[in-house]
Amino acid sequence: MEINKLERYWLIAVGITLGAFVAATIVAVTVFGIRLPAPVERIDPQRLDQTIFAKPGVRKIADNRYEAVIVAKSWAFDAGPEAGNPAVLRFPRGSQVTFYVTSKDVMHGFQIEKHTLNLELVPGQVARASATFNRPGTYHIICNHYCGAGHQVMYGVIIVE
């Protein structure tokens, strides 16, 4: 079977491009350790009262290191009674915060504006991510995944002092 010269060039170009993408993926996985996001653990969303999410809030675990346990639910981020609604979290400048977040009801998003932290919250899965807040200011937490009629009022605030 004879292949047209132009078709042959296209096949070669596509083959080289495909090979480059496969090679880049292999390098990303083996050299840089890049992986797809996966839940830290799985829990029963109906039994959150038997997990760390029974008492959401912020805990100091060392100097300038904090743990924030947050439950996303229709249409609020529950970070404990002291945080209020909408949740207001306060951290000193230079703090490293590890967020443990889950959803109680439907899929939600957890994004911190002006930061690279962005999590997808699925009921029954625990998402974990760490962030360091070096600049004082106000950072808004938003739900960036449509979750129902009150989606637009689902937000929180992080104040770095």
Secondary structure, 3 states (H helix, E strand, C coil): CCCCHHHHHHHHHHHHHHHHHHHHHHHHHHCCCCCCCCCCEECCHHHHHHCHHHCCEEEEEECCEEEEEEEEECCEEECCCCCCCCEEEEECCCEEEEEEEEECCCCEEEEECCCCCEEEECECEEEEEEEEECCCEEEEEECCCCCCCCHHHCEEEEEEC
